[in-house]
Amino acid sequence: MITMHHKQLKSLFLLITALLIGISTPDIFAETLELNTNQSVYSSQHPLFIYGEAPPGQPVVLRLFAPDGTTANFEQVMTKQDGTFSTTLMKWPEPSKDIPYGTYVIEIVAQSGESKKLNIKFASDLELVTIPIERSVQVTVFAPEIAASDRPFRVFVQVSSDGHLVADKAKTLLAATHVHTPLDSVRSLTQQLERLHEGLYFVEYKPTQEGTYVFHMVANHQGTVSHGSAATLVLGQDLAGLSQEIVSLNQVLTTASTELDTLQTDIHGFGTTLESASDKINSGVSEIDTSVSSMSSAVTNIEEASLQVNSLLFPIVGSIAVIVALQITILARRR
């Protein structure tokens, strides 16, 4: 009985000891990372001096990320026995395509995987006081204003940091990207995103309903989040179909206009023919009037000639009658 009681006390003691060790372990073995620089804004020829604290006697990795997310420089250093470290990571060169002006990120990564980041600025001398250190990430969305249902179209996204295109995986950089449909539902577009070029991404989307679709692009770059959006109105028919119908209607109108021009030409020709016929009729009437006048003159002349002939014939006839009568008389006397 005493032995059993002793074992229970021993088990209780071990349990309490384990609890105390479990509670105190995070404070004892927790890693402390401190990251500091000699200044916040740098210009050309200034050294980038980094110092801080990490687990003692262990290697740590220091990385410098450019504004577009690429690695500009990195170095591995060993911490001292007290956990401190210091190093000159680089001497800032003249600005170039690989090292442009903008916001840079320094990251320290311990052997356990724990990390910490710090933002600094690379700028010209005139900007040392006025330029902010915060990173500026911009998201620009390009979507068609009008599209047709059941026909896919592409939405393009441009992500830049301090004016430089961000080079990163689309599904990581734009992980929270989604679309708002006309039915007020939200659909994720992350798995459909593809990379077109450094800093340029696109998603091919096929709407199934008519209405307004709002594409909301969310970029997360080096801990800085930026948003961009664009809207597309989806109709039952796209502009290409409407344009084709307009072209067909224009062709019909053109044909009708051509036929009207032909009809107008025919009418003008018919009018010209009527005018020519009218002129000919008028000319014929004039000629008939002239002929009638000529005939009237001829008849008058004939009448006058007839009168003249009569005036000449009457004396002759009278003379002949007298001669005949005389002949008859003479013959009668001879018998």
DACORMO-V446674 format. One record per residue. N is the residue number from 1. PSI is psi in whole degrees, 0 to 359 (NA if undefined). D_CENTER is the distance of its C-alpha to the mean C-alpha in Angstrom with 1 decimal. Layout:
# DACORMO-V446674
n->N psi->PSI d_center->D_CENTER
n->N psi->PSI d_center->D_CENTER
This chain:
# DACORMO-V446674
n->1 psi->317 d_center->89.9
n->2 psi->321 d_center->89.8
n->3 psi->319 d_center->87.9
n->4 psi->318 d_center->85.2
n->5 psi->323 d_center->84.9
n->6 psi->320 d_center->84.5
n->7 psi->321 d_center->81.7
n->8 psi->319 d_center->79.8
n->9 psi->323 d_center->80.2
n->10 psi->320 d_center->78.9
n->11 psi->320 d_center->75.9
n->12 psi->322 d_center->75.1
n->13 psi->317 d_center->75.5
n->14 psi->322 d_center->73.1
n->15 psi->316 d_center->70.5
n->16 psi->321 d_center->70.7
n->17 psi->318 d_center->70.4
n->18 psi->320 d_center->67.3
n->19 psi->317 d_center->65.7
n->20 psi->320 d_center->66.5
n->21 psi->320 d_center->65.1
n->22 psi->323 d_center->61.9
n->23 psi->322 d_center->61.5
n->24 psi->343 d_center->62.2
n->25 psi->314 d_center->60.4
n->26 psi->324 d_center->56.9
n->27 psi->331 d_center->58.4
n->28 psi->316 d_center->60.4
n->29 psi->1 d_center->57.9
n->30 psi->136 d_center->54.6
n->31 psi->139 d_center->52.7
n->32 psi->120 d_center->51.9
n->33 psi->126 d_center->49.1
n->34 psi->136 d_center->48.8
n->35 psi->125 d_center->46.4
n->36 psi->157 d_center->46.8
n->37 psi->162 d_center->46.0
n->38 psi->342 d_center->47.9
n->39 psi->170 d_center->45.2
n->40 psi->330 d_center->41.7
n->41 psi->133 d_center->40.0
n->42 psi->156 d_center->40.7
n->43 psi->179 d_center->40.3
n->44 psi->144 d_center->41.1
n->45 psi->0 d_center->44.6
n->46 psi->136 d_center->45.1
n->47 psi->142 d_center->46.3
n->48 psi->96 d_center->44.6
n->49 psi->127 d_center->47.7
n->50 psi->138 d_center->47.4
n->51 psi->163 d_center->50.2
n->52 psi->202 d_center->50.8
n->53 psi->147 d_center->52.6
n->54 psi->178 d_center->52.3
n->55 psi->134 d_center->54.8
n->56 psi->143 d_center->57.8
n->57 psi->23 d_center->58.4
n->58 psi->153 d_center->55.1
n->59 psi->146 d_center->52.2
n->60 psi->149 d_center->48.9
n->61 psi->129 d_center->45.6
n->62 psi->126 d_center->43.8
n->63 psi->142 d_center->40.1
n->64 psi->119 d_center->37.8
n->65 psi->133 d_center->34.0
n->66 psi->170 d_center->31.7
n->67 psi->332 d_center->28.7
n->68 psi->4 d_center->26.4
n->69 psi->352 d_center->28.9
n->70 psi->161 d_center->30.7
n->71 psi->117 d_center->34.5
n->72 psi->328 d_center->35.7
n->73 psi->157 d_center->39.4
n->74 psi->159 d_center->41.8
n->75 psi->148 d_center->45.6
n->76 psi->129 d_center->48.2
n->77 psi->157 d_center->51.2
n->78 psi->137 d_center->54.3
n->79 psi->154 d_center->55.4
n->80 psi->179 d_center->58.9
n->81 psi->334 d_center->61.6
n->82 psi->1 d_center->60.7
n->83 psi->357 d_center->57.0
n->84 psi->159 d_center->55.8
n->85 psi->159 d_center->53.7
n->86 psi->146 d_center->52.4
n->87 psi->157 d_center->50.6
n->88 psi->106 d_center->48.6
n->89 psi->321 d_center->45.4
n->90 psi->164 d_center->44.2
n->91 psi->122 d_center->44.5
n->92 psi->124 d_center->41.3
n->93 psi->186 d_center->40.3
n->94 psi->147 d_center->38.4
n->95 psi->142 d_center->34.7
n->96 psi->186 d_center->32.8
n->97 psi->323 d_center->29.7
n->98 psi->327 d_center->31.7
n->99 psi->79 d_center->33.3
n->100 psi->169 d_center->31.0
n->101 psi->148 d_center->31.6
n->102 psi->192 d_center->30.6
n->103 psi->127 d_center->31.9
n->104 psi->157 d_center->33.9
n->105 psi->126 d_center->35.4
n->106 psi->131 d_center->39.0
n->107 psi->135 d_center->40.0
n->108 psi->132 d_center->43.6
n->109 psi->120 d_center->44.3
n->110 psi->171 d_center->47.8
n->111 psi->332 d_center->49.6
n->112 psi->349 d_center->49.3
n->113 psi->349 d_center->45.5
n->114 psi->143 d_center->45.4
n->115 psi->165 d_center->43.0
n->116 psi->146 d_center->42.1
n->117 psi->157 d_center->39.4
n->118 psi->133 d_center->39.4
n->119 psi->138 d_center->36.8
n->120 psi->170 d_center->37.6
n->121 psi->136 d_center->35.9
n->122 psi->117 d_center->35.9
n->123 psi->173 d_center->35.6
n->124 psi->169 d_center->37.2
n->125 psi->322 d_center->40.6
n->126 psi->342 d_center->39.3
n->127 psi->4 d_center->37.2
n->128 psi->329 d_center->40.0
n->129 psi->324 d_center->40.8
n->130 psi->334 d_center->37.7
n->131 psi->137 d_center->35.0
n->132 psi->158 d_center->34.6
n->133 psi->336 d_center->35.2
n->134 psi->143 d_center->32.7
n->135 psi->139 d_center->29.8
n->136 psi->108 d_center->26.4
n->137 psi->128 d_center->23.7
n->138 psi->138 d_center->20.1
n->139 psi->122 d_center->17.4
n->140 psi->130 d_center->13.7
n->141 psi->132 d_center->11.4
n->142 psi->112 d_center->7.7
n->143 psi->148 d_center->7.2
n->144 psi->143 d_center->5.5
n->145 psi->324 d_center->7.3
n->146 psi->138 d_center->9.3
n->147 psi->174 d_center->10.9
n->148 psi->146 d_center->14.4
n->149 psi->149 d_center->17.4
n->150 psi->19 d_center->19.1
n->151 psi->121 d_center->16.2
n->152 psi->150 d_center->14.8
n->153 psi->166 d_center->11.3
n->154 psi->143 d_center->10.6
n->155 psi->125 d_center->10.3
n->156 psi->146 d_center->10.7
n->157 psi->134 d_center->13.3
n->158 psi->126 d_center->14.8
n->159 psi->124 d_center->18.5
n->160 psi->153 d_center->20.6
n->161 psi->116 d_center->24.2
n->162 psi->37 d_center->25.5
n->163 psi->2 d_center->22.7
n->164 psi->136 d_center->23.2
n->165 psi->137 d_center->21.1
n->166 psi->126 d_center->23.1
n->167 psi->108 d_center->24.5
n->168 psi->169 d_center->25.5
n->169 psi->137 d_center->25.4
n->170 psi->315 d_center->22.4
n->171 psi->341 d_center->24.7
n->172 psi->314 d_center->26.9
n->173 psi->320 d_center->24.5
n->174 psi->46 d_center->22.3
n->175 psi->332 d_center->25.2
n->176 psi->16 d_center->24.6
n->177 psi->140 d_center->21.0
n->178 psi->174 d_center->20.8
n->179 psi->140 d_center->19.0
n->180 psi->120 d_center->20.4
n->181 psi->169 d_center->20.6
n->182 psi->340 d_center->21.5
n->183 psi->15 d_center->25.1
n->184 psi->22 d_center->25.2
n->185 psi->157 d_center->25.7
n->186 psi->127 d_center->24.4
n->187 psi->134 d_center->23.6
n->188 psi->143 d_center->23.5
n->189 psi->8 d_center->20.8
n->190 psi->314 d_center->22.9
n->191 psi->344 d_center->24.3
n->192 psi->354 d_center->21.0
n->193 psi->140 d_center->19.5
n->194 psi->153 d_center->19.4
n->195 psi->126 d_center->19.5
n->196 psi->320 d_center->17.2
n->197 psi->172 d_center->18.8
n->198 psi->115 d_center->20.9
n->199 psi->356 d_center->19.2
n->200 psi->127 d_center->16.0
n->201 psi->162 d_center->16.0
n->202 psi->159 d_center->14.2
n->203 psi->135 d_center->15.3
n->204 psi->121 d_center->15.0
n->205 psi->140 d_center->15.6
n->206 psi->104 d_center->17.1
n->207 psi->145 d_center->17.6
n->208 psi->354 d_center->21.0
n->209 psi->156 d_center->21.1
n->210 psi->148 d_center->19.4
n->211 psi->193 d_center->18.6
n->212 psi->127 d_center->16.5
n->213 psi->131 d_center->15.9
n->214 psi->118 d_center->15.9
n->215 psi->118 d_center->15.3
n->216 psi->110 d_center->17.8
n->217 psi->127 d_center->18.0
n->218 psi->118 d_center->21.5
n->219 psi->137 d_center->22.5
n->220 psi->105 d_center->26.2
n->221 psi->116 d_center->27.2
n->222 psi->39 d_center->30.8
n->223 psi->356 d_center->31.6
n->224 psi->127 d_center->28.9
n->225 psi->136 d_center->26.5
n->226 psi->150 d_center->23.1
n->227 psi->152 d_center->20.6
n->228 psi->149 d_center->16.9
n->229 psi->159 d_center->15.1
n->230 psi->151 d_center->12.0
n->231 psi->146 d_center->12.3
n->232 psi->129 d_center->11.0
n->233 psi->120 d_center->13.0
n->234 psi->125 d_center->14.5
n->235 psi->171 d_center->16.3
n->236 psi->338 d_center->19.0
n->237 psi->142 d_center->17.0
n->238 psi->178 d_center->13.4
n->239 psi->331 d_center->11.9
n->240 psi->317 d_center->13.3
n->241 psi->316 d_center->16.7
n->242 psi->320 d_center->16.7
n->243 psi->322 d_center->15.8
n->244 psi->319 d_center->18.6
n->245 psi->321 d_center->21.0
n->246 psi->320 d_center->20.2
n->247 psi->317 d_center->21.0
n->248 psi->315 d_center->24.1
n->249 psi->321 d_center->25.2
n->250 psi->322 d_center->24.7
n->251 psi->318 d_center->26.9
n->252 psi->316 d_center->29.5
n->253 psi->323 d_center->29.6
n->254 psi->318 d_center->29.9
n->255 psi->316 d_center->32.8
n->256 psi->320 d_center->34.4
n->257 psi->320 d_center->34.2
n->258 psi->317 d_center->35.8
n->259 psi->321 d_center->38.5
n->260 psi->320 d_center->39.1
n->261 psi->319 d_center->39.5
n->262 psi->316 d_center->41.9
n->263 psi->319 d_center->43.8
n->264 psi->321 d_center->44.1
n->265 psi->317 d_center->45.3
n->266 psi->316 d_center->47.9
n->267 psi->319 d_center->49.0
n->268 psi->319 d_center->49.4
n->269 psi->320 d_center->51.4
n->270 psi->320 d_center->53.5
n->271 psi->319 d_center->54.1
n->272 psi->319 d_center->55.2
n->273 psi->317 d_center->57.5
n->274 psi->317 d_center->59.0
n->275 psi->319 d_center->59.6
n->276 psi->317 d_center->61.2
n->277 psi->319 d_center->63.4
n->278 psi->319 d_center->64.3
n->279 psi->319 d_center->65.4
n->280 psi->317 d_center->67.4
n->281 psi->314 d_center->69.0
n->282 psi->320 d_center->69.9
n->283 psi->320 d_center->71.3
n->284 psi->317 d_center->73.3
n->285 psi->318 d_center->74.6
n->286 psi->318 d_center->75.6
n->287 psi->320 d_center->77.3
n->288 psi->316 d_center->79.1
n->289 psi->318 d_center->80.2
n->290 psi->318 d_center->81.5
n->291 psi->317 d_center->83.3
n->292 psi->317 d_center->84.8
n->293 psi->319 d_center->86.0
n->294 psi->318 d_center->87.4
n->295 psi->319 d_center->89.1
n->296 psi->318 d_center->90.5
n->297 psi->320 d_center->91.9
n->298 psi->317 d_center->93.4
n->299 psi->316 d_center->95.1
n->300 psi->317 d_center->96.5
n->301 psi->320 d_center->97.8
n->302 psi->316 d_center->99.3
n->303 psi->315 d_center->101.0
n->304 psi->320 d_center->102.4
n->305 psi->320 d_center->103.6
n->306 psi->318 d_center->105.1
n->307 psi->319 d_center->107.0
n->308 psi->320 d_center->108.2
n->309 psi->317 d_center->109.3
n->310 psi->317 d_center->111.1
n->311 psi->332 d_center->112.9
n->312 psi->322 d_center->114.0
n->313 psi->324 d_center->115.0
n->314 psi->313 d_center->117.0
n->315 psi->320 d_center->119.8
n->316 psi->314 d_center->119.8
n->317 psi->318 d_center->120.0
n->318 psi->320 d_center->122.7
n->319 psi->317 d_center->124.7
n->320 psi->318 d_center->124.4
n->321 psi->319 d_center->125.7
n->322 psi->315 d_center->128.6
n->323 psi->316 d_center->129.4
n->324 psi->316 d_center->129.2
n->325 psi->321 d_center->131.5
n->326 psi->318 d_center->133.9
n->327 psi->317 d_center->133.9
n->328 psi->316 d_center->134.6
n->329 psi->315 d_center->137.4
n->330 psi->314 d_center->138.9
n->331 psi->321 d_center->138.8
n->332 psi->321 d_center->140.4
n->333 psi->326 d_center->143.3
n->334 psi->332 d_center->144.0
n->335 psi->NA d_center->144.6
